[in-house]
Amino acid sequence: MLATVPTTTAATGRLLLANLGLDGFDRGLKALARTLGDAGFECITTGLFQQPSAVAQAAVDEHADAIVVSMPSGAHPTLVRMLIHELWSRAANVPVFLVGALAPQDWAAMRAAGAAGIVGPGVSGPQAVAHVTNAIRQPA
Ligand code: B12
């Protein structure tokens, strides 16, 4: 009799990984793209210094299931709001997931602004995969 071999389900979905504004922290997003790609996601990266409107349009053009924003620089209060506004203006229901050095009061403000998921910096690979998977399953 054959033994039952446990199987794992690969993560699925198209992710747009974005660096907004003058934020220069592409190292974390590159590592994250590898981790999420290995987990089964299709990852598209925007490159550095993107305007919120360009990221929103790329999400529409690429049929992204979620946008992953890494923003340790601290410019999230302005730029993430602008990104969400740009998505709304395109009637694009794409969850925006955020990592950065956010003060606790910013978490609530970002959620109120429409961010689907927020975590602090230094997230491990498996945690990042779990966070993004949950954000896609349960969009805000
Ligand atoms: C390397 C580094 C730099 C490099 C960046 C190189 C690059 N190409 O990315 C350089 C030298 C350019 C730099 C510059 C600056 N830096 Co700097 N930098 C760091 C440092 C030491 C490490 C960041 C890093 O690369 N980590 C390694 C990567 C692989 O890890 P990661 O970013 O955490 O990403 C992982 C996870 O978090 C997760 N992840 C990342 N994004 C996402 C997104 C989602 C959705 C999910 C689920 C997971 C996830 O996956 C990644 C892989 O596991 C941090 C301190 C720290 N220990 O974090 C400061 C730090 C981020 N820098 C800081 C600062 C202040 C600056 C400068 C403003 C300094 C200055 N006055 O000029 C500039 C800003 C430049 C700019 N234009 O943005 C501060 C930010 C403080 C804040 N926001 O409150 C920090 C926290 C240092 C500190 N303690 O003060 N920096």
py3Dmol code that shows the C-alpha trace and the ligand (Angstrom):
import py3Dmol

protein = """\
ATOM      1  CA  MET A   1       0.000   0.000   0.000  1.00  0.00           C
ATOM      2  CA  LEU A   2       1.264   3.465  -0.903  1.00  0.00           C
ATOM      3  CA  ALA A   3       1.979   5.893   1.923  1.00  0.00           C
ATOM      4  CA  THR A   4       0.062   9.135   1.891  1.00  0.00           C
ATOM      5  CA  VAL A   5       2.413  11.943   1.014  1.00  0.00           C
ATOM      6  CA  PRO A   6       1.466  15.267   2.599  1.00  0.00           C
ATOM      7  CA  THR A   7       1.150  18.002   0.021  1.00  0.00           C
ATOM      8  CA  THR A   8       1.407  21.755   0.391  1.00  0.00           C
ATOM      9  CA  THR A   9      -0.700  24.167  -1.601  1.00  0.00           C
ATOM     10  CA  ALA A  10       1.336  26.807  -3.412  1.00  0.00           C
ATOM     11  CA  ALA A  11       0.253  30.393  -2.905  1.00  0.00           C
ATOM     12  CA  THR A  12      -1.384  31.870  -5.977  1.00  0.00           C
ATOM     13  CA  GLY A  13      -1.933  35.416  -7.171  1.00  0.00           C
ATOM     14  CA  ARG A  14      -0.270  38.294  -8.951  1.00  0.00           C
ATOM     15  CA  LEU A  15       1.484  40.779  -6.697  1.00  0.00           C
ATOM     16  CA  LEU A  16       2.747  44.238  -7.552  1.00  0.00           C
ATOM     17  CA  LEU A  17       5.678  45.133  -5.291  1.00  0.00           C
ATOM     18  CA  ALA A  18       6.171  48.883  -5.134  1.00  0.00           C
ATOM     19  CA  ASN A  19       8.573  51.491  -3.801  1.00  0.00           C
ATOM     20  CA  LEU A  20       6.779  54.828  -3.559  1.00  0.00           C
ATOM     21  CA  GLY A  21       8.156  58.349  -3.779  1.00  0.00           C
ATOM     22  CA  LEU A  22      11.712  59.016  -2.594  1.00  0.00           C
ATOM     23  CA  ASP A  23      11.832  55.820  -0.522  1.00  0.00           C
ATOM     24  CA  GLY A  24      15.126  54.131  -1.489  1.00  0.00           C
ATOM     25  CA  PHE A  25      14.698  50.845   0.390  1.00  0.00           C
ATOM     26  CA  ASP A  26      14.576  48.351  -2.464  1.00  0.00           C
ATOM     27  CA  ARG A  27      16.669  45.723  -0.647  1.00  0.00           C
ATOM     28  CA  GLY A  28      13.761  44.454   1.457  1.00  0.00           C
ATOM     29  CA  LEU A  29      11.404  44.343  -1.524  1.00  0.00           C
ATOM     30  CA  LYS A  30      13.909  42.409  -3.624  1.00  0.00           C
ATOM     31  CA  ALA A  31      14.325  39.826  -0.853  1.00  0.00           C
ATOM     32  CA  LEU A  32      10.568  39.738  -0.452  1.00  0.00           C
ATOM     33  CA  ALA A  33      10.000  39.234  -4.200  1.00  0.00           C
ATOM     34  CA  ARG A  34      12.227  36.151  -4.074  1.00  0.00           C
ATOM     35  CA  THR A  35      10.442  34.785  -0.982  1.00  0.00           C
ATOM     36  CA  LEU A  36       6.932  35.391  -2.307  1.00  0.00           C
ATOM     37  CA  GLY A  37       7.923  34.088  -5.750  1.00  0.00           C
ATOM     38  CA  ASP A  38       9.307  30.877  -4.236  1.00  0.00           C
ATOM     39  CA  ALA A  39       6.004  30.487  -2.354  1.00  0.00           C
ATOM     40  CA  GLY A  40       4.099  30.508  -5.651  1.00  0.00           C
ATOM     41  CA  PHE A  41       3.063  34.134  -6.180  1.00  0.00           C
ATOM     42  CA  GLU A  42       3.723  35.918  -9.460  1.00  0.00           C
ATOM     43  CA  CYS A  43       5.700  39.008  -8.470  1.00  0.00           C
ATOM     44  CA  ILE A  44       6.019  42.181 -10.502  1.00  0.00           C
ATOM     45  CA  THR A  45       8.295  44.927  -9.165  1.00  0.00           C
ATOM     46  CA  THR A  46       7.922  48.595 -10.057  1.00  0.00           C
ATOM     47  CA  GLY A  47      11.476  49.720  -9.316  1.00  0.00           C
ATOM     48  CA  LEU A  48      12.316  52.737  -7.194  1.00  0.00           C
ATOM     49  CA  PHE A  49      10.821  56.249  -7.086  1.00  0.00           C
ATOM     50  CA  GLN A  50       7.317  55.537  -8.364  1.00  0.00           C
ATOM     51  CA  GLN A  51       4.433  57.989  -8.186  1.00  0.00           C
ATOM     52  CA  PRO A  52       1.226  56.688  -6.581  1.00  0.00           C
ATOM     53  CA  SER A  53      -0.665  57.226  -9.855  1.00  0.00           C
ATOM     54  CA  ALA A  54       1.892  55.114 -11.769  1.00  0.00           C
ATOM     55  CA  VAL A  55       1.641  52.278  -9.227  1.00  0.00           C
ATOM     56  CA  ALA A  56      -2.166  52.346  -9.324  1.00  0.00           C
ATOM     57  CA  GLN A  57      -2.160  52.239 -13.129  1.00  0.00           C
ATOM     58  CA  ALA A  58       0.392  49.394 -13.131  1.00  0.00           C
ATOM     59  CA  ALA A  59      -1.856  47.419 -10.760  1.00  0.00           C
ATOM     60  CA  VAL A  60      -4.755  47.817 -13.182  1.00  0.00           C
ATOM     61  CA  ASP A  61      -2.670  47.043 -16.284  1.00  0.00           C
ATOM     62  CA  GLU A  62      -1.058  43.981 -14.667  1.00  0.00           C
ATOM     63  CA  HIS A  63      -4.313  42.678 -13.141  1.00  0.00           C
ATOM     64  CA  ALA A  64      -2.629  42.577  -9.736  1.00  0.00           C
ATOM     65  CA  ASP A  65      -4.428  40.768  -6.901  1.00  0.00           C
ATOM     66  CA  ALA A  66      -2.620  42.898  -4.316  1.00  0.00           C
ATOM     67  CA  ILE A  67      -0.099  45.695  -4.028  1.00  0.00           C
ATOM     68  CA  VAL A  68       2.755  45.183  -1.592  1.00  0.00           C
ATOM     69  CA  VAL A  69       4.351  48.432  -0.443  1.00  0.00           C
ATOM     70  CA  SER A  70       7.564  48.461   1.562  1.00  0.00           C
ATOM     71  CA  MET A  71       8.184  51.902   3.014  1.00  0.00           C
ATOM     72  CA  PRO A  72      10.669  52.107   5.880  1.00  0.00           C
ATOM     73  CA  SER A  73      11.345  55.757   4.973  1.00  0.00           C
ATOM     74  CA  GLY A  74       8.263  56.985   6.867  1.00  0.00           C
ATOM     75  CA  ALA A  75       6.456  58.715   3.982  1.00  0.00           C
ATOM     76  CA  HIS A  76       3.435  56.388   4.232  1.00  0.00           C
ATOM     77  CA  PRO A  77       0.957  58.936   5.702  1.00  0.00           C
ATOM     78  CA  THR A  78       0.990  60.876   2.452  1.00  0.00           C
ATOM     79  CA  LEU A  79       1.970  58.402  -0.233  1.00  0.00           C
ATOM     80  CA  VAL A  80      -0.106  55.373   0.777  1.00  0.00           C
ATOM     81  CA  ARG A  81      -3.196  57.589   1.058  1.00  0.00           C
ATOM     82  CA  MET A  82      -2.467  58.953  -2.424  1.00  0.00           C
ATOM     83  CA  LEU A  83      -2.051  55.410  -3.787  1.00  0.00           C
ATOM     84  CA  ILE A  84      -5.375  54.272  -2.321  1.00  0.00           C
ATOM     85  CA  HIS A  85      -7.071  57.389  -3.704  1.00  0.00           C
ATOM     86  CA  GLU A  86      -5.591  56.686  -7.152  1.00  0.00           C
ATOM     87  CA  LEU A  87      -6.941  53.109  -6.984  1.00  0.00           C
ATOM     88  CA  TRP A  88     -10.403  54.325  -6.001  1.00  0.00           C
ATOM     89  CA  SER A  89     -10.397  56.852  -8.846  1.00  0.00           C
ATOM     90  CA  ARG A  90      -9.806  53.891 -11.217  1.00  0.00           C
ATOM     91  CA  ALA A  91     -12.502  51.785  -9.493  1.00  0.00           C
ATOM     92  CA  ALA A  92      -9.737  49.261  -8.801  1.00  0.00           C
ATOM     93  CA  ASN A  93     -10.484  47.062  -5.794  1.00  0.00           C
ATOM     94  CA  VAL A  94      -6.890  45.973  -5.165  1.00  0.00           C
ATOM     95  CA  PRO A  95      -5.811  45.464  -1.546  1.00  0.00           C
ATOM     96  CA  VAL A  96      -2.769  47.481  -0.495  1.00  0.00           C
ATOM     97  CA  PHE A  97      -0.471  45.787   1.967  1.00  0.00           C
ATOM     98  CA  LEU A  98       2.092  47.831   3.845  1.00  0.00           C
ATOM     99  CA  VAL A  99       5.324  47.317   5.746  1.00  0.00           C
ATOM    100  CA  GLY A 100       7.256  50.181   7.284  1.00  0.00           C
ATOM    101  CA  ALA A 101       8.496  51.803  10.479  1.00  0.00           C
ATOM    102  CA  LEU A 102       5.008  53.016  11.398  1.00  0.00           C
ATOM    103  CA  ALA A 103       4.090  54.591  14.742  1.00  0.00           C
ATOM    104  CA  PRO A 104       1.157  52.767  16.431  1.00  0.00           C
ATOM    105  CA  GLN A 105      -1.225  55.667  15.779  1.00  0.00           C
ATOM    106  CA  ASP A 106      -0.313  55.449  12.088  1.00  0.00           C
ATOM    107  CA  TRP A 107      -1.533  51.836  11.907  1.00  0.00           C
ATOM    108  CA  ALA A 108      -5.085  52.877  12.768  1.00  0.00           C
ATOM    109  CA  ALA A 109      -4.892  55.850  10.413  1.00  0.00           C
ATOM    110  CA  MET A 110      -3.613  53.698   7.549  1.00  0.00           C
ATOM    111  CA  ARG A 111      -6.351  51.126   8.125  1.00  0.00           C
ATOM    112  CA  ALA A 112      -8.919  53.921   8.179  1.00  0.00           C
ATOM    113  CA  ALA A 113      -7.449  55.192   4.904  1.00  0.00           C
ATOM    114  CA  GLY A 114      -8.059  51.752   3.359  1.00  0.00           C
ATOM    115  CA  ALA A 115      -4.859  49.727   3.825  1.00  0.00           C
ATOM    116  CA  ALA A 116      -5.749  46.012   3.799  1.00  0.00           C
ATOM    117  CA  GLY A 117      -2.875  44.844   5.958  1.00  0.00           C
ATOM    118  CA  ILE A 118      -0.030  46.370   7.926  1.00  0.00           C
ATOM    119  CA  VAL A 119       2.971  44.841   9.655  1.00  0.00           C
ATOM    120  CA  GLY A 120       6.133  46.272  11.144  1.00  0.00           C
ATOM    121  CA  PRO A 121       9.633  45.966   9.651  1.00  0.00           C
ATOM    122  CA  GLY A 122      11.807  42.848  10.002  1.00  0.00           C
ATOM    123  CA  VAL A 123       9.041  40.389   9.061  1.00  0.00           C
ATOM    124  CA  SER A 124      10.372  36.887   8.307  1.00  0.00           C
ATOM    125  CA  GLY A 125       9.774  35.254   4.919  1.00  0.00           C
ATOM    126  CA  PRO A 126       7.123  32.758   6.122  1.00  0.00           C
ATOM    127  CA  GLN A 127       5.331  35.531   8.050  1.00  0.00           C
ATOM    128  CA  ALA A 128       5.312  37.725   4.939  1.00  0.00           C
ATOM    129  CA  VAL A 129       3.814  34.895   2.857  1.00  0.00           C
ATOM    130  CA  ALA A 130       1.104  34.325   5.492  1.00  0.00           C
ATOM    131  CA  HIS A 131       0.288  38.035   5.778  1.00  0.00           C
ATOM    132  CA  VAL A 132      -0.039  38.553   2.031  1.00  0.00           C
ATOM    133  CA  THR A 133      -2.040  35.344   1.557  1.00  0.00           C
ATOM    134  CA  ASN A 134      -4.510  36.449   4.234  1.00  0.00           C
ATOM    135  CA  ALA A 135      -4.748  39.955   2.788  1.00  0.00           C
ATOM    136  CA  ILE A 136      -5.727  38.533  -0.610  1.00  0.00           C
ATOM    137  CA  ARG A 137      -8.288  36.159   0.930  1.00  0.00           C
ATOM    138  CA  GLN A 138      -9.838  38.837   3.135  1.00  0.00           C
ATOM    139  CA  PRO A 139      -9.551  42.189   1.345  1.00  0.00           C
ATOM    140  CA  ALA A 140     -10.551  45.234   3.399  1.00  0.00           C
TER     141      ALA A 140
END
"""
ligand_1 = """\
91
B12
C 20.138 49.137 4.654
C 19.471 50.386 5.188
C 19.569 51.538 4.389
C 20.135 51.526 2.954
C 19.027 50.995 1.986
C 19.623 50.166 0.854
C 18.550 49.604 -0.056
N 18.907 49.599 -1.332
O 17.478 49.161 0.343
C 20.469 53.029 2.729
C 21.904 53.307 3.139
C 20.269 53.555 1.311
C 19.534 53.691 3.756
C 19.155 55.031 3.672
C 18.362 55.678 4.616
N 17.905 55.131 5.793
Co 18.058 53.243 6.247
N 18.254 51.498 6.951
C 18.809 50.413 6.459
C 18.697 49.279 7.509
C 20.042 49.218 8.269
C 18.378 47.894 6.989
C 17.211 47.814 5.991
C 17.344 46.537 5.180
O 17.764 46.544 4.026
N 17.033 45.370 5.797
C 17.162 44.092 5.114
C 15.883 43.760 4.374
C 16.073 42.441 3.604
O 14.904 43.605 5.390
P 13.549 44.421 5.467
O 13.697 45.771 4.812
O 13.078 44.386 6.883
O 12.555 43.575 4.564
C 12.192 42.269 4.933
C 10.927 42.179 5.764
O 10.610 43.378 6.483
C 9.871 41.848 4.767
N 9.164 42.936 4.104
C 9.670 44.059 3.554
N 8.722 44.743 2.945
C 7.573 44.054 3.102
C 6.283 44.322 2.653
C 5.253 43.433 3.000
C 3.848 43.725 2.559
C 5.530 42.281 3.786
C 4.414 41.369 4.177
C 6.832 42.009 4.202
C 7.834 42.903 3.852
O 10.499 41.105 3.773
C 11.867 41.497 3.663
C 12.686 40.246 3.488
O 12.550 39.367 4.588
C 17.513 49.827 8.424
C 17.557 49.379 9.880
C 16.932 48.029 10.074
N 17.593 47.203 10.846
O 15.863 47.731 9.525
C 17.684 51.343 8.278
C 16.470 52.241 8.406
C 15.280 51.636 7.661
N 16.909 53.468 7.726
C 16.477 54.559 8.288
C 16.721 55.871 7.814
C 16.292 57.004 8.733
C 17.344 56.116 6.575
C 17.593 57.476 5.909
C 16.420 58.455 5.995
C 18.865 58.045 6.518
C 19.221 59.450 6.050
N 19.030 60.404 6.952
O 19.594 59.638 4.906
C 17.890 57.084 4.440
C 16.614 57.107 3.560
C 16.933 56.824 2.101
C 15.695 56.805 1.234
N 15.758 57.492 0.104
O 14.695 56.173 1.529
C 15.637 54.265 9.519
C 14.129 54.499 9.271
C 13.491 55.147 10.495
C 12.008 55.420 10.395
N 11.343 55.350 9.249
O 11.414 55.690 11.406
C 16.051 52.785 9.843
C 14.938 51.935 10.513
C 17.284 52.864 10.762
C 16.938 53.435 12.133
N 16.799 52.586 13.144
O 16.817 54.615 12.306
N 19.148 52.807 4.724
"""
view = py3Dmol.view(width=600, height=400)
view.addModel(protein, "pdb")
view.setStyle({"model": 0}, {"cartoon": {"style": "trace"}})
view.addModel(ligand_1, "xyz")
view.setStyle({"model": 1}, {"stick": {}})
view.zoomTo()
view.show()
